[in-house]
Structures are given as structure tokens and as C-alpha cells.
């Protein structure tokens, strides 16, 4: 056999293996390094403060760096509670407490280190005099005196508005109208007769942290004592107001805003199936439905209403009276509901006279809830279609078709 004997190879391999292991102990990134090592984790300083607003002289604040990374116990923590003009270390450890003796704004610094890398975060703490008084934020409640059908509204807590699109064009079969919501914080109080409010900040989306300060309920979307929130689509909203007085104290409050909708299409013709190769004729109306539990914007119900003559000029004798239906389709074009099971004697919903048939198609919120399992298939929200449907031979002159969106 060619080559050195096996015993010789073994003697050669052991010193080689030992040399490789010794090399691995010196160099980083060796293939024998544990996969659980956290040496490559980002060193990042992150801290929280027990109180972020209305801090007064003498208040004890707790600063916690628990969110810093890595969290494997390798970090050291150094705190400076008045960074401007000073590099002194005021405290060490993951958690520290501090109390300010004078009013003012202070830059607080946390520096973390794993022995070779460091990271720093700086946050500002505003401290008011010990006798400072908090203001009281308040948003004026109001509502439209009546809905689109002249029914009075009795509301004591929320803002409730109706968009009444009474003369929709027959070529515009979508819901595009919006509302302007007036927001009034003028009844907010400064907190003390010697104080006054200097700032009013309106947050129009309490679920989004636009300024990335860790608080989603203090964004400054609009500013001013009284403001107008324009182009508001039908829906349910929660709006926040934060006021600041002249000594830097703040207070916040919220209010729910409900924008309902009614669109009216009058006097339009729907053709008979003879004009559509024997197939039913449908006139489609587009409706945007919102059911977002995370934001709290959830529709309560959708109601469509149809009025048409039992007999009109081209009514065909022997075919029975006119019969026009409403069909509802979800965003995936699945048929969710229709009125075809409503018999002739029951077509008298609403203010129906003796020569008309009147049908309503209500769709409750559970059908829009994507998590619904118990009350039928969940059809979801999104872009729905409501169709006026004529399967008979003769044309029908529709008196009125109405779409109502109830968010409260």
C-alpha cells in the first residue's frame, strides 16, 4: 500500500487539530463559535420614564433602560440627568430614580456599553414649578339636529353628522361626498386663574404615532382653539385634543365622531331583459364599507331602499306587476344578500303609496366583520356593490333608490 502508515497519519492529525482549536480561540467568527452567541446583537440604548408630562419640582421619576439591547446581561448603564454642559455620571444600573429641584427643560442621557461598543439615547424632560396646576381639556359635543329623513337626533356625548346627498346624478353611482367636522376646544380650562392655555393640538388618528415619540395619542395633525377637519369620509373616528398652559402643564381628552351618509337617486330607467339578451339588467352602485376593529372604525349597518311603480306605461299585461330587486355583492363579487324572497304583499316598506312597491335591504355589521363565524359567512368590508336588478321583460321607471350608511 502506498503512503504513510495509519499510525503516522494519526500522529500528524492530532497536532494539526490542536493548532486549529488554538487558532479558533483567538480569532472571532470561527466555525466552532456557538450559534447562540449574542456578540453580533446591536448595542442600542432605549429607556422609558415613569412620567412624561406634568412633571413638577420634587417629583421622583423612574428611568428604566430595560428595552436596551442586547438583553443578555452584558450591558453597563450610565445615566446623566442634566446632559447640557455636563458629562458627569449621575447614576449607574438598568433602573435609576431622580428628582429635579428647579423648573426647566432637561436633556436626560442613557449610555449603554458591552465593553467594546456604546450607544446613547437622549430625551428631554420638562419640569414645572411645584405649584403648577394642570389644565382641563374639553371638546364641545354637538350633532346635526336631524338625520336625512328629518328624524331628530338626541346625543349628549359624541359628534354625530349626516351627509345628505339628496340629488345624486344618475351617472354618478358612487359615494364620494365628504363632511367637514368642526372641532372646538374653547371650553377647555387653564387650571388656575393666573394661568392661560397657549396651545391646542388635535390628533385625528389615535392609532398612528406620526411623530415617532412612542405616544400615538399626541400627534399634532391640526392646531388651534377651534379648527375644521375637512374631507372626512363616512365612518367612525376617535379624535384627541391636548392642551398646554403657560406653565407647561398639559391635559388630553378624546371624543368619538360619527359621520353617517344617505345618497338619493331619483327617477331613472332600468331596462328589461329583452334589451340584454334575456338576461337580468343590473345597475350597479359602488359603496365603500369600513369595518376596522383596530382603529374602532366599524359600520353598524348598511340599508338600501328601492321604490318603483307596481305598474307603469310599458307594463306587460299577463306578466304580473313589475318586480325589481336589490342585490348586494362584497369586494370579491360574492352575493351576500338580495330581496328576491320578499313576496308581493310585503313590498310596502317605508312611506309607500298604494301604487308603489317599496323594499329595503338591510345588512348588519356582523356580515362585514372578517372574524365573524357564528352568524353566517364573513363577507368582509371594502368596495361593495349594490345592484338594482330587473329580470322581467319590460322597462321600469324607478322612483327612488337610497343608500344609507349608519355608523351610529
C-alpha positions in Angstrom: 0.0 0.0 0.0 1.3 3.5 -0.9 1.6 6.4 1.6 2.5 6.6 5.3 1.0 4.0 7.7 -2.2 4.8 9.7 -0.3 5.4 12.9 1.8 8.0 11.3 -1.3 9.8 9.9 -2.9 9.9 13.4 0.2 11.4 14.9 0.2 14.1 12.2 -3.6 14.9 12.6 -3.6 15.5 16.3 -1.1 18.3 16.4 -3.0 19.9 13.4 -6.3 19.7 15.2 -4.8 21.2 18.3 -3.4 24.1 16.3 -6.8 24.8 14.7 -8.5 24.8 18.1 -6.0 27.2 19.4 -6.4 29.5 16.4 -10.2 29.4 16.9 -9.8 30.6 20.4 -8.0 33.8 19.2 -10.0 34.6 16.0 -13.6 35.7 16.1 -16.1 34.2 13.7 -14.7 30.7 13.9 -16.9 27.9 12.6 -16.8 26.4 16.1 -18.5 29.5 17.7 -21.8 28.8 19.3 -24.9 29.8 17.3 -26.5 31.2 20.4 -23.8 33.9 20.8 -25.1 37.4 21.1 -21.8 39.1 20.2 -23.3 40.4 17.0 -26.5 41.8 18.6 -26.9 45.6 18.0 -26.0 47.7 21.1 -28.8 50.1 21.4 -29.8 52.4 24.3 -33.5 52.7 24.9 -35.2 54.0 28.1 -38.6 54.9 29.4 -39.6 57.5 32.0 -42.3 56.8 34.6 -43.9 60.2 33.9 -43.6 62.0 30.6 -45.8 65.1 31.2 -46.9 67.4 34.0 -43.6 66.7 35.9 -43.2 69.1 38.8 -40.3 70.1 41.0 -39.8 67.4 43.7 -41.5 64.6 41.7 -39.5 61.4 41.8 -39.0 59.9 38.3 -38.0 56.4 37.5 -35.8 55.8 34.4 -35.7 52.3 33.1 -33.3 51.0 30.4 -34.8 47.5 30.2 -35.6 47.9 26.5 -31.9 48.4 25.6 -30.3 45.7 23.5 -28.8 43.1 23.8 -30.7 41.9 26.9 -28.2 39.2 27.8 -26.8 40.9 30.9 -23.7 42.1 29.1 -24.5 45.9 29.2 -23.5 48.5 31.6 -25.7 51.6 32.1 -24.6 55.2 32.8 -27.2 58.0 33.4 -26.8 61.8 33.1 -30.0 63.6 34.2 -28.8 67.1 33.0 -26.6 66.5 30.0 -26.3 70.1 28.8 -22.9 71.5 29.9 -22.0 68.4 32.0 -20.5 65.0 31.4 -20.9 63.7 34.9 -22.4 60.3 35.6 -25.4 60.7 38.0 -26.3 57.0 38.3 -25.5 53.6 37.1 -27.6 50.4 36.7 -30.5 49.5 34.5 -33.0 51.4 36.7 -32.4 54.8 38.3 -34.5 57.4 40.1 -34.1 61.2 40.1 -35.9 64.3 41.4 -35.4 67.8 40.0 -35.0 70.8 42.3 -35.7 73.5 39.8 -38.2 74.1 36.9 -36.8 73.8 33.4 -36.2 71.5 30.5 -33.5 68.9 31.0 -31.8 66.6 28.5 -31.5 63.1 30.0 -28.9 60.7 28.6 -28.6 56.9 28.9 -25.3 55.4 27.6 -25.0 51.6 27.4 -21.9 49.6 26.6 -21.0 46.0 26.2 -17.3 46.7 26.8 -16.4 47.5 23.2 -19.4 49.2 21.7 -21.5 52.0 23.1 -24.9 53.6 22.3 -26.7 56.7 23.7 -30.3 57.9 23.8 -31.2 61.4 24.9 -34.7 62.5 25.9 -36.0 65.8 27.1 -37.9 66.1 30.4 -39.8 69.4 31.1 -40.2 70.2 34.8 -42.8 72.8 36.1 -42.8 74.7 39.4 -44.2 72.7 42.3 -47.3 74.8 42.4 -48.2 74.5 38.8 -51.8 73.4 38.0 -52.9 71.1 35.2 -55.3 72.5 32.6 -58.6 70.7 31.7 -59.1 69.8 28.1 -62.6 69.7 26.7 -64.1 69.2 23.3 -67.5 70.6 22.5 -70.1 67.9 21.7 -72.7 68.6 19.0 -74.8 66.9 16.4 -77.0 67.6 13.4 -80.4 68.4 14.7 -82.0 65.9 12.3 -80.9 63.0 10.1 -81.6 62.9 6.4 -85.2 61.8 7.0 -86.0 64.7 9.4 -85.8 62.5 12.4 -84.4 64.3 15.4 -81.1 63.4 17.0 -80.7 63.3 20.7 -77.0 62.9 21.6 -75.1 64.0 24.7 -71.6 62.6 24.3 -70.4 62.3 20.7 -70.3 64.3 17.5 -72.9 62.9 15.0 -73.1 64.2 11.5 -75.1 63.2 8.4 -74.1 63.7 4.8 -77.3 64.0 2.9 -76.7 63.7 -0.9 -80.3 64.3 -1.9 -79.9 64.7 -5.7 -77.3 62.3 -6.9 -76.7 62.2 -10.6 -77.7 59.0 -12.3 -74.3 58.9 -13.9 -72.5 59.2 -10.5 -73.3 55.9 -8.8 -70.6 56.0 -6.1 -70.3 57.5 -2.7 -67.8 60.3 -2.9 -69.2 63.0 -0.7 -67.3 64.0 2.5 -68.0 66.1 5.5 -66.3 69.0 7.3 -66.2 68.4 11.0 -65.9 71.4 13.3 -63.7 70.8 16.4 -64.0 73.2 19.2 -61.7 73.2 22.3 -62.6 76.7 23.5 -64.3 75.4 26.7 -61.0 73.9 27.9 -59.8 75.5 31.2 -56.3 76.7 32.0 -56.3 75.1 35.5 -55.7 78.2 37.6 -57.0 81.8 37.2 -53.4 83.1 36.9 -52.7 80.6 34.0 -53.8 80.5 30.4 -53.9 78.0 27.6 -51.2 78.6 25.0 -51.6 75.5 22.7 -54.3 73.3 21.3 -53.2 70.2 19.5 -55.6 67.9 17.6 -54.8 64.2 16.9 -57.1 62.8 14.2 -55.8 59.2 14.3 -55.1 57.9 17.8 -53.7 54.6 16.5 -50.9 56.1 14.4 -47.7 57.6 16.0 -46.8 60.1 13.3 -44.1 61.8 15.2 -42.5 58.6 16.4 -42.3 59.7 20.0 -43.8 56.4 21.4 -47.2 58.0 22.1 -49.8 57.6 19.4 -52.3 60.0 21.1 -50.4 63.3 20.9 -49.7 63.9 17.2 -50.3 67.4 16.0 -52.5 67.0 13.0 -54.3 70.3 13.5 -53.5 73.2 15.8 -55.8 75.9 17.2 -58.6 76.5 19.7 -61.2 75.8 17.0 -60.4 74.0 13.8 -62.1 72.5 10.8 -61.3 68.9 9.9 -62.1 68.7 6.1 -62.8 65.9 3.6 -64.0 63.4 6.2 -65.4 60.2 4.6 -68.4 58.4 6.2 -67.1 56.5 9.2 -66.5 56.3 12.9 -63.5 58.2 14.3 -61.9 59.0 17.7 -60.2 62.4 17.9 -57.9 63.6 20.6 -57.2 67.1 22.0 -54.1 68.0 24.0 -53.9 71.5 25.6 -50.9 73.1 27.1 -51.0 76.0 29.5 -48.4 78.8 30.0 -46.5 76.9 32.8 -46.1 73.8 30.5 -48.7 71.6 32.1 -50.9 69.5 29.8 -54.2 67.6 29.7 -55.8 65.4 27.0 -59.2 64.2 26.1 -61.0 62.4 23.3 -64.3 62.4 21.5 -66.0 60.0 19.1 -67.1 61.4 15.7 -69.7 59.6 13.6 -70.3 60.6 10.0 -73.3 58.9 8.5 -74.5 59.0 4.9 -77.6 59.0 2.8 -77.5 59.1 -1.0 -80.6 59.5 -3.1 -81.0 58.6 -6.8 -84.3 59.7 -8.3 -86.3 59.0 -11.5 -84.1 56.7 -13.6 -84.9 53.9 -16.0 -83.8 50.3 -15.8 -84.2 48.3 -19.0 -86.0 45.0 -19.3 -84.2 41.7 -20.1 -85.2 41.9 -23.8 -82.6 44.6 -24.0 -80.0 42.3 -22.5 -80.4 39.0 -24.5 -82.9 37.7 -22.0 -80.5 38.2 -19.0 -81.5 40.4 -16.0 -80.4 44.0 -16.2 -78.4 45.4 -13.3 -77.5 49.0 -12.5 -74.6 49.0 -10.1 -73.8 51.4 -7.2 -70.4 51.4 -5.5 -70.2 51.6 -1.7 -67.0 51.7 0.4 -67.6 49.8 3.6 -65.3 50.2 6.6 -65.1 47.6 9.4 -61.7 48.1 11.1 -61.8 46.9 14.7 -58.2 48.0 15.4 -59.0 51.7 14.6 -62.5 51.5 16.0 -64.0 52.5 12.7 -66.8 49.9 12.3 -70.0 50.3 10.3 -73.2 49.5 12.2 -75.4 48.7 9.2 -75.9 49.4 5.5 -79.5 49.9 4.3 -80.6 50.2 0.7 -84.1 51.2 -0.2 -86.0 51.0 -3.6 -89.3 52.5 -4.7 -90.9 51.7 -8.0 -94.4 51.6 -9.6 -96.3 48.4 -9.4 -97.4 49.1 -13.0 -96.1 51.7 -15.4 -96.6 52.7 -19.1 -94.9 49.7 -20.6 -96.1 47.2 -18.1 -96.9 43.9 -19.9 -100.3 42.5 -19.2 -100.2 38.9 -18.2 -96.7 39.0 -16.8 -97.8 40.3 -13.4 -96.8 43.6 -11.9 -93.3 44.9 -12.0 -90.7 43.3 -9.9 -87.4 45.0 -9.3 -84.8 43.7 -6.7 -81.8 44.8 -4.8 -78.7 42.6 -4.8 -75.6 43.1 -2.6 -72.1 41.9 -3.5 -69.0 42.1 -1.5 -65.5 43.1 -2.6 -64.8 39.6 -4.0 -68.1 39.9 -6.0 -69.8 37.2 -3.8 -73.5 37.6 -3.5 -74.2 38.5 0.1 -77.9 39.2 0.1 -80.9 40.1 -2.0 -84.6 41.0 -1.8 -86.0 38.3 -4.2 -87.7 36.4 -1.3 -89.8 39.3 -0.4 -93.3 38.5 -1.6 -95.6 40.9 -3.4 -97.8 41.6 -0.4 -94.8 42.6 1.8 -93.3 45.2 -0.6 -94.6 48.1 1.4 -91.6 49.3 3.5 -91.3 53.0 4.4 -93.6 55.7 3.0 -95.0 53.6 0.2 -98.3 54.6 -1.5 -100.8 52.2 -3.0 -99.4 52.4 -6.5 -95.8 51.6 -5.4 -93.7 48.7 -4.3 -91.1 49.6 -1.7 -88.4 47.2 -0.5 -85.5 47.6 1.9 -82.3 45.5 2.1 -80.6 45.9 5.5 -77.1 44.4 6.0 -75.9 44.3 9.7 -72.4 44.8 10.9 -71.7 41.1 11.5 -71.7 40.5 7.8 -68.8 42.9 7.3 -66.8 41.6 10.3 -64.0 39.4 8.8 -63.8 37.5 12.1 -67.4 36.5 12.1 -68.0 32.8 12.2 -71.3 32.3 14.1 -73.9 34.2 12.2 -73.1 33.2 8.6 -70.2 33.6 6.3 -68.0 36.7 6.9 -68.2 38.8 3.7 -65.7 41.4 4.9 -65.5 45.1 4.2 -64.0 47.0 1.3 -65.6 48.0 -2.0 -69.1 46.6 -2.1 -71.7 46.8 -4.9 -75.4 47.3 -4.6 -77.3 46.5 -7.7 -80.8 47.4 -8.9 -81.9 44.2 -10.7 -84.7 43.7 -13.3 -85.3 40.2 -14.6 -88.6 41.0 -16.4 -89.1 41.9 -20.0 -90.4 45.5 -19.5 -88.5 48.6 -18.6 -89.3 50.1 -15.2 -89.0 53.8 -14.3 -87.5 53.8 -10.7 -89.0 56.4 -8.4 -86.1 56.4 -5.9 -83.1 54.4 -4.8 -81.4 55.3 -1.5 -78.2 54.0 0.2 -77.7 54.7 3.9 -74.6 54.1 5.9 -75.1 54.0 9.7 -72.0 54.3 11.8 -74.2 55.3 14.8 
